[in-house]
Amino acid sequence: MKSIVFLSVACVFVSNVLGADEICGAARVQTRAEILWTKALCKEPGRYIGWPTVCLAKNGDLLAVFSGDRDEHVCPWGKSQMIRSTDGGKTWSIPVTICNTILDDRDSGIVSLNDGTLVMTWFTSIAYRSCIRDRSKLTVGSPLFYWWQHDEKLPPADVEEQLGAFTRRSTDGGKTWEPAVRTPCSAPHGPIQLKDGRLLYLGKSGDVDHKNLGAGIGKIVAVESRDQGRSWQIIGEVPHPTQISILHECDEPHAVETTDGRIVVQIRCEHKKDGFLGSIQSESSDGGKTWTVAKPVGLDGYPPHLIRLADGKLLSVYGRRWRDLGEFACLSDDQGRTWDVKNEIKLAGHWNGDLGYPASVQLPDGTILTVYYQAEQKGEKTCLMGTLWRVRN
């Protein structure tokens, strides 16, 4: 299938109910934000796109990676793909494929290092097998029938070799990529670079598909690289409330370094019984070796993506798949100690819960580009969407 880029007109409409201009279900002017535009950045007609991350390369290009060319949310066909913008996000290239293993390649992350090296992350999955267990119910010609035919041909040894979480490096701006390196954890948006030059990767150490990640099942671990992503070592573990099961209810963390030297991590959590639904937060004051017990901070969505803005404020973005559906953001004015949940920012609305995984980058002019996945129009499959916005105060 040939992938094509779809450059839509910014999604703008007026809501008479709210009495204010709206852009794709979000008020254009909010207490702490102004939405400039929202549009589709990449569509693959008839195909499904999910779980993106964005970064600003050293040469000024914007790079967005995602899992593309899919049948749907779970399938065997996912590929790690990338698009590029050389004009601040106005237009984007056609997708190029970085990783296309025999398994489902999911949840692409990317970070641009100080020297220009790019490090991308992803994990492989066989979760689609749960959909094809009863072969007697598969209809010839249906998508699941072809999933089964594909899966039948996979040598078990090759599945074992390619199942897990990985990183790849590029030293030429994403034109070519070095061989994959296995990592002991996985998270949608990948690592961050600390001011001391280290890469720090907060991730989940294992689940039913990833018993071979290397750190045991059911942990949120801190992993570092001191050689720009060529190798990874576990240095710490994030403790969590005893009633939460990491295996079933807690995963997909992302971290940020504050201007005062602390590291803040937020973690997706779904333990509704005791009121944990959204993002919980932990902090480290020793470079990622030890962490406080993770606790709720009032952010009503997941999974989180964190960045530090030029003025030192922290920004967390997340999707919400219940009640007021869509993509949201929240600011911290005190290095992540508290969050301005009263003035939560709505970036875009939606009509169903198949959405989210937003990630942000601040551009040189101070505006923020947040990318995420959801359908642009009803009846379409999901695509890569973007919202350009700015903080008001």
C-alpha positions in Angstrom: 0.0 0.0 0.0 1.3 3.4 -0.9 1.0 5.9 2.0 0.0 9.4 1.2 0.0 12.6 3.3 -3.3 14.4 3.8 -3.0 18.1 4.5 -6.3 19.3 5.8 -7.6 22.8 6.4 -7.5 23.6 10.1 -10.6 22.3 11.8 -12.4 25.4 12.8 -16.1 25.9 13.7 -18.2 28.2 15.9 -20.2 26.9 18.8 -23.3 28.9 19.6 -23.8 26.9 22.8 -20.6 28.1 24.3 -20.8 31.5 22.6 -17.1 31.3 21.6 -15.0 30.2 18.7 -14.0 26.6 18.8 -11.4 24.6 17.0 -12.3 20.9 16.8 -14.3 20.9 20.0 -11.9 23.0 22.0 -12.3 26.7 22.8 -10.0 28.8 20.8 -9.2 31.0 23.8 -8.9 29.4 27.3 -7.7 30.7 30.6 -4.2 29.4 30.1 -4.0 28.6 26.4 -4.8 29.9 22.9 -5.4 27.3 20.2 -4.0 28.4 16.8 -5.0 25.4 14.6 -5.8 21.7 14.6 -5.4 19.5 11.6 -4.6 16.1 10.2 -0.8 15.8 9.7 -0.8 12.4 8.1 -3.5 10.0 6.8 -3.1 6.6 5.3 -6.5 6.1 3.6 -8.2 2.9 4.8 -5.4 2.2 7.3 -5.1 2.9 11.0 -2.4 5.1 12.7 -1.6 5.2 16.4 0.6 6.2 19.4 2.9 9.0 18.1 5.7 11.1 19.5 7.3 14.3 18.1 10.7 16.0 18.5 12.6 18.9 17.1 15.8 17.8 15.4 19.0 19.8 15.7 18.6 21.1 12.1 15.2 22.5 12.9 13.1 19.8 11.3 10.1 18.4 13.1 10.0 14.6 13.2 6.9 12.6 14.2 7.0 8.8 14.6 4.0 6.5 15.0 2.7 3.0 14.3 1.2 3.0 10.9 -0.2 1.0 8.0 -2.4 -1.0 10.4 -5.7 -2.8 10.0 -6.9 -1.5 13.4 -5.9 -0.9 17.0 -4.7 -4.5 17.4 -3.4 -6.4 14.3 -0.2 -8.0 13.1 0.8 -5.4 10.5 2.0 -2.3 12.5 5.1 -0.6 11.2 7.2 2.1 12.9 7.0 5.1 10.6 8.1 8.7 10.5 7.1 11.9 8.8 9.1 15.2 8.6 8.2 18.9 8.5 10.8 21.5 7.4 8.4 24.5 7.8 7.4 24.4 11.5 4.6 21.9 11.1 2.7 23.5 8.2 3.4 20.7 5.8 4.7 17.1 6.2 6.4 14.5 4.1 5.0 11.1 3.2 5.7 8.4 5.8 8.9 6.4 5.7 9.1 3.1 7.5 11.9 2.7 10.1 10.9 -0.7 11.5 8.9 -3.5 10.0 9.5 -6.7 11.9 7.5 -10.0 11.5 5.5 -8.9 14.6 3.3 -5.9 15.3 5.5 -2.8 15.8 3.8 -0.4 18.2 4.2 2.8 20.2 7.0 4.7 18.6 9.0 7.3 20.6 11.8 9.6 19.5 14.2 12.0 21.1 16.8 14.3 19.6 20.1 14.5 21.5 22.3 17.5 22.0 24.7 16.4 19.3 21.9 15.7 16.8 21.7 11.9 17.2 18.2 10.6 17.1 17.0 7.7 19.3 13.7 6.1 18.5 11.9 3.4 20.6 9.2 0.9 20.0 8.0 -2.5 21.1 6.7 -5.6 19.3 3.5 -7.4 20.2 1.7 -10.7 19.5 -1.5 -9.4 21.2 -3.4 -10.0 17.9 -3.3 -13.7 18.6 -6.1 -13.4 21.2 -8.4 -12.5 18.2 -7.6 -15.6 16.2 -7.7 -18.4 18.8 -10.9 -20.0 17.4 -9.9 -20.7 13.9 -13.2 -22.3 13.1 -14.9 -18.9 13.3 -12.5 -17.3 10.8 -14.1 -16.4 7.5 -12.0 -16.8 4.3 -11.2 -13.3 3.0 -11.7 -11.6 6.3 -8.8 -9.6 7.9 -8.6 -12.1 10.8 -8.2 -15.0 8.4 -5.1 -13.3 6.9 -3.8 -12.6 10.4 -4.0 -16.3 11.1 -2.3 -17.2 7.8 0.5 -14.8 8.6 0.9 -16.0 12.2 1.0 -19.7 11.1 4.2 -19.0 9.2 6.1 -17.4 12.0 9.0 -19.6 13.3 8.8 -19.7 17.2 12.5 -18.9 17.4 12.1 -15.8 15.3 9.1 -14.7 17.4 11.2 -15.1 20.6 14.1 -13.1 19.0 12.0 -10.2 17.8 9.5 -10.0 20.8 10.3 -7.2 23.2 11.2 -3.5 23.4 14.0 -1.9 21.4 15.8 1.3 20.4 17.5 2.4 17.2 19.9 5.3 16.6 20.4 7.7 13.6 23.3 10.0 13.2 22.2 11.5 9.9 18.9 13.1 10.8 16.8 10.0 10.3 17.9 9.0 6.8 19.5 5.8 8.0 19.2 3.8 11.3 21.5 1.6 13.2 20.6 -2.0 14.1 18.1 -2.4 17.0 19.2 -2.7 20.6 17.0 -4.5 23.1 15.9 -2.5 26.2 14.8 -3.8 29.6 11.7 -1.6 29.7 9.0 -0.1 27.4 7.0 3.1 27.3 5.2 4.9 24.5 7.3 8.0 24.2 10.8 6.7 25.0 13.7 8.3 27.0 14.7 11.9 27.7 18.2 13.4 27.8 19.3 14.8 31.1 21.5 17.9 31.5 24.5 15.6 32.4 24.2 14.0 29.0 22.7 10.7 30.1 19.6 9.2 28.6 17.0 8.2 31.2 14.2 5.9 30.2 11.3 5.2 32.5 9.3 2.2 31.5 7.4 -1.0 32.4 9.6 -4.0 32.8 7.3 -6.6 31.5 3.8 -8.0 30.8 2.3 -11.2 29.4 3.8 -10.5 25.9 7.2 -9.2 27.2 8.5 -11.7 29.7 12.0 -11.3 28.2 12.4 -7.5 28.8 15.0 -8.3 31.5 13.7 -6.8 34.7 11.0 -9.1 35.8 7.2 -8.7 35.4 5.4 -5.9 37.2 7.9 -3.0 37.8 8.2 0.6 36.7 12.0 0.9 36.3 14.5 3.7 35.6 16.9 2.7 32.9 19.9 4.8 31.7 22.3 5.0 28.8 25.7 6.6 29.1 26.6 5.9 25.5 23.9 7.8 23.6 21.5 4.8 23.4 24.0 2.1 22.4 23.3 0.2 25.6 21.0 0.4 28.6 21.2 -0.4 32.3 18.6 -0.5 35.1 19.4 2.0 37.9 16.2 2.3 39.9 12.6 1.3 40.5 9.5 3.5 41.1 7.5 2.4 44.1 3.7 2.4 43.9 0.8 2.2 46.3 0.4 -1.4 47.5 -3.1 -1.8 46.2 -2.0 -1.1 42.6 -0.8 -4.0 40.4 1.8 -2.8 37.9 1.1 -5.8 35.7 -2.6 -5.0 35.2 -3.2 -1.4 36.3 -0.1 0.7 35.9 2.2 1.4 32.9 3.2 3.8 30.2 5.3 6.4 32.1 7.1 9.5 30.9 9.6 11.8 32.7 11.0 15.3 32.6 13.9 17.0 34.3 13.1 20.2 36.2 15.3 23.3 36.3 16.1 22.6 40.0 17.5 19.2 39.1 14.7 16.9 40.1 13.2 14.3 37.8 9.4 14.0 37.7 7.7 11.0 36.2 4.0 10.4 35.6 2.5 7.0 35.0 -0.8 5.8 33.5 -2.9 4.2 36.2 -6.3 2.5 36.1 -7.2 1.3 39.6 -10.8 2.6 39.8 -11.7 0.9 43.1 -9.4 3.1 45.1 -9.8 6.2 43.0 -6.6 5.8 40.9 -7.7 6.7 37.4 -5.4 9.0 35.4 -1.8 9.8 35.9 0.1 9.2 39.2 3.4 10.9 39.9 6.8 10.1 41.4 10.0 12.2 41.8 13.7 11.5 42.0 16.4 13.9 43.5 19.4 11.7 42.8 19.4 11.3 39.0 16.9 8.4 38.8 18.3 6.0 41.4 15.6 6.4 44.0 12.0 7.5 43.7 9.1 8.6 45.9 6.0 6.5 46.1 3.8 7.4 43.1 0.6 9.2 44.0 -2.3 11.0 42.2 -1.8 14.6 41.3 -5.2 15.4 39.9 -4.5 14.8 36.2 -7.6 13.2 34.7 -6.2 11.3 31.7 -3.4 9.1 30.3 -0.8 8.2 29.2 1.2 11.3 30.1 3.9 13.1 28.1 6.0 15.7 29.9 8.2 18.5 28.7 9.8 21.6 30.4 9.0 24.8 28.6 11.5 27.6 28.0 10.3 29.5 31.0 10.7 26.5 33.4 7.0 25.6 33.5 6.2 21.9 33.2 3.6 20.7 30.7 1.8 17.4 30.8 -0.4 16.3 27.9 -2.7 13.2 27.9 -5.8 11.7 26.3 -9.2 11.2 28.0 -11.3 8.2 27.0 -14.2 8.8 29.4 -16.7 11.7 30.0 -15.3 14.7 28.1 -13.4 12.8 25.4 -10.3 14.3 23.7 -6.8 15.6 24.2 -5.9 17.7 27.2 -2.9 19.5 28.8 -2.1 20.8 32.2 0.6 23.2 33.4 2.8 23.3 36.6 4.2 26.6 37.7 6.3 25.1 40.5 8.5 22.4 39.0 5.8 19.7 39.1 5.0 20.0 42.8 1.4 21.0 42.0 -0.6 21.2 38.8 -3.1 23.8 37.7 -6.0 21.3 37.2 -8.5 24.1 37.8 -7.4 25.6 34.5 -6.9 22.3 32.5 -6.4 23.0 28.8 -8.5 21.2 26.2 -6.6 20.8 23.0 -9.2 18.8 20.9 -12.5 17.0 21.4 -13.6 13.7 20.0 -16.7 11.4 19.7 -15.2 8.1 20.8 -12.5 6.8 23.0 -10.0 5.5 20.4 -7.7 8.4 20.7 -4.8 9.9 22.6 -1.1 9.3 23.3 -0.4 13.0 22.7 3.2 14.3 22.8 4.5 17.9 22.6 7.4 19.9 21.5 8.0 23.7 22.0 9.0 25.5 18.8 11.6 28.3 18.6 8.8 31.0 18.6 7.4 29.7 21.9 4.4 27.9 20.4 3.7 24.3 21.2 2.9 21.5 18.7 1.1 18.6 20.2 0.6 15.5 18.1 -1.8 12.6 18.8 -4.0 10.0 17.1 -7.7 10.0 16.5 -10.1 10.0 13.5 -10.5 13.4 11.8 -14.0 12.6 10.5 -16.7 10.1 11.6 -16.5 6.9 9.5 -12.7 7.2 9.0 -9.9 5.3 10.6 -7.6 7.1 12.9 -4.8 9.3 11.6 -2.0 11.5 13.0 -3.5 14.8 14.2 -1.7 17.9 15.5 -2.7 21.0 17.4 -0.5 24.2 17.5 -1.1 26.3 20.5 0.5 28.7 22.9 0.4 29.3 26.7 -1.3 32.5 27.7 0.2 32.9 31.2 
